[in-house]
Amino acid sequence: MAGGGAAASALSSPWRALLQRALDANAHLKHSTFFQLATVSGGGRPANRTVVFRGFLEHCDKIQINTDARSNKISEIKEWPLGEICWYFTDSWEQFRISGIIDVIDGSSLDPAKLQVDYVNLKSNQRLMFRRAQEGDESSDWMAEKVSP
């Protein structure tokens, strides 16, 4: 499963560079690879669970996790592909909220994904929102906007 993306260089977006820096700074903590994934379950109820970061899809910004195809999250994503992850790094006090369309990678073709990244650094009291200049256009540049924390 992967969320969001742009085919380009290894660090093609500014939010990915921030995320990679947070991963590197917190690598000594085993729990730094865990994040929460929220999906929409049957009846429109939110479903949230902890998953493990398995890397980025090659040559893009899509975040990968592995899961059993029989799990509830797969049927939820296939029925309603919008989701959000929340990732908090305890040593650096950084939080990433990434929302967008989730792809189930199972051999079928992938559709372009819409993605929004909300970055918060609690130590410096800084918050940035990253969006594509043209939503849905994977070739468009990322725009960062400072937001009041």
C-alpha positions as a Markdown table, in Angstrom:
| # | Residue | x | y | z |
|---|---|---|---|---|
| 1 | Met | 0.0 | 0.0 | 0.0 |
| 2 | Ala | 1.3 | 3.5 | -0.7 |
| 3 | Gly | 0.0 | 7.0 | -0.3 |
| 4 | Gly | 0.6 | 10.0 | -2.6 |
| 5 | Gly | 3.5 | 10.4 | -5.0 |
| 6 | Ala | 5.5 | 12.0 | -7.7 |
| 7 | Ala | 7.9 | 10.2 | -10.0 |
| 8 | Ala | 11.2 | 12.1 | -9.8 |
| 9 | Ser | 14.4 | 12.0 | -7.9 |
| 10 | Ala | 14.9 | 10.2 | -4.6 |
| 11 | Leu | 14.0 | 13.3 | -2.6 |
| 12 | Ser | 11.7 | 15.0 | -5.1 |
| 13 | Ser | 9.5 | 16.9 | -2.6 |
| 14 | Pro | 10.3 | 19.2 | 0.3 |
| 15 | Trp | 8.1 | 17.3 | 2.7 |
| 16 | Arg | 9.9 | 14.1 | 1.9 |
| 17 | Ala | 13.2 | 15.7 | 2.8 |
| 18 | Leu | 11.8 | 16.8 | 6.1 |
| 19 | Leu | 10.4 | 13.3 | 6.8 |
| 20 | Gln | 13.7 | 11.6 | 5.8 |
| 21 | Arg | 15.5 | 14.0 | 8.2 |
| 22 | Ala | 13.1 | 13.1 | 11.0 |
| 23 | Leu | 13.5 | 9.4 | 10.3 |
| 24 | Asp | 17.3 | 9.7 | 10.3 |
| 25 | Ala | 17.3 | 11.8 | 13.5 |
| 26 | Asn | 15.1 | 9.3 | 15.3 |
| 27 | Ala | 16.5 | 6.1 | 13.8 |
| 28 | His | 17.9 | 5.0 | 17.2 |
| 29 | Leu | 14.3 | 4.6 | 18.4 |
| 30 | Lys | 12.7 | 1.4 | 17.2 |
| 31 | His | 9.2 | 3.0 | 17.5 |
| 32 | Ser | 10.2 | 5.8 | 15.0 |
| 33 | Thr | 9.1 | 3.5 | 12.1 |
| 34 | Phe | 5.5 | 3.2 | 13.5 |
| 35 | Phe | 2.8 | 5.5 | 12.5 |
| 36 | Gln | -1.0 | 5.6 | 12.6 |
| 37 | Leu | -3.1 | 5.0 | 9.5 |
| 38 | Ala | -6.7 | 6.1 | 9.5 |
| 39 | Thr | -9.2 | 4.8 | 7.0 |
| 40 | Val | -13.0 | 4.8 | 6.7 |
| 41 | Ser | -14.7 | 1.6 | 7.7 |
| 42 | Gly | -18.2 | 0.4 | 6.7 |
| 43 | Gly | -20.9 | 2.8 | 7.7 |
| 44 | Gly | -18.6 | 5.7 | 7.4 |
| 45 | Arg | -16.9 | 5.2 | 10.8 |
| 46 | Pro | -13.2 | 6.1 | 11.2 |
| 47 | Ala | -10.8 | 3.2 | 11.7 |
| 48 | Asn | -7.3 | 3.8 | 13.0 |
| 49 | Arg | -4.4 | 1.5 | 13.6 |
| 50 | Thr | -0.6 | 1.5 | 14.0 |
| 51 | Val | 1.4 | 0.3 | 11.0 |
| 52 | Val | 5.1 | 0.0 | 10.2 |
| 53 | Phe | 7.0 | 2.1 | 7.6 |
| 54 | Arg | 8.6 | -0.1 | 5.0 |
| 55 | Gly | 10.2 | 2.6 | 2.9 |
| 56 | Phe | 9.3 | 4.7 | -0.1 |
| 57 | Leu | 8.2 | 3.2 | -3.4 |
| 58 | Glu | 11.2 | 3.4 | -5.8 |
| 59 | His | 11.7 | 6.7 | -7.6 |
| 60 | Cys | 8.7 | 8.5 | -5.9 |
| 61 | Asp | 7.3 | 9.8 | -2.7 |
| 62 | Lys | 4.8 | 7.0 | -2.0 |
| 63 | Ile | 5.1 | 5.6 | 1.5 |
| 64 | Gln | 4.9 | 1.8 | 1.7 |
| 65 | Ile | 3.5 | -0.5 | 4.4 |
| 66 | Asn | 2.9 | -4.2 | 4.1 |
| 67 | Thr | -0.3 | -5.9 | 5.2 |
| 68 | Asp | -2.3 | -9.1 | 4.7 |
| 69 | Ala | -4.7 | -8.8 | 1.9 |
| 70 | Arg | -7.4 | -10.3 | 4.2 |
| 71 | Ser | -7.1 | -7.5 | 6.7 |
| 72 | Asn | -10.0 | -5.0 | 7.2 |
| 73 | Lys | -7.9 | -2.1 | 6.0 |
| 74 | Ile | -7.7 | -3.5 | 2.5 |
| 75 | Ser | -11.4 | -3.8 | 2.1 |
| 76 | Glu | -11.9 | -0.3 | 3.7 |
| 77 | Ile | -9.4 | 1.2 | 1.3 |
| 78 | Lys | -10.9 | -0.5 | -1.8 |
| 79 | Glu | -14.4 | 0.8 | -0.8 |
| 80 | Trp | -13.2 | 4.3 | 0.3 |
| 81 | Pro | -9.6 | 5.1 | -0.7 |
| 82 | Leu | -9.2 | 8.3 | 1.2 |
| 83 | Gly | -7.0 | 8.1 | 4.3 |
| 84 | Glu | -4.6 | 9.8 | 6.6 |
| 85 | Ile | -1.5 | 8.9 | 8.5 |
| 86 | Cys | -0.2 | 10.6 | 11.6 |
| 87 | Trp | 3.5 | 10.2 | 12.5 |
| 88 | Tyr | 5.1 | 11.6 | 15.6 |
| 89 | Phe | 8.8 | 11.6 | 16.3 |
| 90 | Thr | 9.4 | 11.7 | 20.0 |
| 91 | Asp | 13.1 | 12.9 | 20.1 |
| 92 | Ser | 12.7 | 15.7 | 17.5 |
| 93 | Trp | 9.1 | 16.6 | 18.5 |
| 94 | Glu | 8.0 | 16.5 | 14.9 |
| 95 | Gln | 4.6 | 15.5 | 13.6 |
| 96 | Phe | 3.6 | 14.7 | 10.0 |
| 97 | Arg | -0.1 | 14.3 | 9.0 |
| 98 | Ile | -0.3 | 13.1 | 5.4 |
| 99 | Ser | -3.7 | 12.7 | 3.8 |
| 100 | Gly | -4.7 | 11.6 | 0.4 |
| 101 | Ile | -5.7 | 8.7 | -1.8 |
| 102 | Ile | -4.3 | 5.3 | -0.8 |
| 103 | Asp | -3.3 | 2.9 | -3.4 |
| 104 | Val | -3.4 | -0.9 | -2.8 |
| 105 | Ile | -0.5 | -2.3 | -4.7 |
| 106 | Asp | -1.5 | -5.7 | -5.8 |
| 107 | Gly | -0.6 | -5.8 | -9.5 |
| 108 | Ser | -3.4 | -3.5 | -10.7 |
| 109 | Ser | -2.5 | -0.2 | -12.3 |
| 110 | Leu | -2.0 | 2.9 | -10.0 |
| 111 | Asp | -4.0 | 6.1 | -10.4 |
| 112 | Pro | -2.4 | 9.5 | -9.8 |
| 113 | Ala | -2.8 | 10.4 | -6.2 |
| 114 | Lys | -3.9 | 13.6 | -4.5 |
| 115 | Leu | -1.8 | 14.3 | -1.4 |
| 116 | Gln | -1.5 | 16.9 | 1.3 |
| 117 | Val | 1.2 | 17.0 | 4.0 |
| 118 | Asp | 0.9 | 18.9 | 7.3 |
| 119 | Tyr | 4.3 | 19.2 | 9.1 |
| 120 | Val | 4.6 | 20.4 | 12.7 |
| 121 | Asn | 7.8 | 20.9 | 14.7 |
| 122 | Leu | 6.8 | 21.3 | 18.3 |
| 123 | Lys | 10.3 | 22.4 | 19.4 |
| 124 | Ser | 10.5 | 25.4 | 17.0 |
| 125 | Asn | 6.7 | 25.9 | 16.9 |
| 126 | Gln | 6.8 | 25.8 | 13.1 |
| 127 | Arg | 4.0 | 24.4 | 10.9 |
| 128 | Leu | 4.1 | 23.9 | 7.1 |
| 129 | Met | 1.4 | 22.7 | 4.7 |
| 130 | Phe | 2.6 | 21.2 | 1.4 |
| 131 | Arg | 0.3 | 21.0 | -1.6 |
| 132 | Arg | 0.8 | 20.5 | -5.3 |
| 133 | Ala | 0.7 | 23.7 | -7.4 |
| 134 | Gln | -1.9 | 21.9 | -9.5 |
| 135 | Glu | -3.8 | 19.4 | -7.5 |
| 136 | Gly | -3.7 | 15.9 | -9.0 |
| 137 | Asp | -0.8 | 16.8 | -11.3 |
| 138 | Glu | 2.1 | 14.6 | -10.3 |
| 139 | Ser | 4.5 | 16.6 | -12.5 |
| 140 | Ser | 3.6 | 19.9 | -10.7 |
| 141 | Asp | 5.9 | 21.5 | -8.1 |
| 142 | Trp | 5.2 | 21.4 | -4.4 |
| 143 | Met | 4.2 | 24.6 | -2.6 |
| 144 | Ala | 4.9 | 25.1 | 1.1 |
| 145 | Glu | 2.7 | 27.5 | 3.1 |
| 146 | Lys | 3.6 | 28.6 | 6.7 |
| 147 | Val | 0.6 | 28.0 | 8.9 |
| 148 | Ser | 0.0 | 29.2 | 12.5 |
| 149 | Pro | 0.6 | 26.2 | 14.8 |
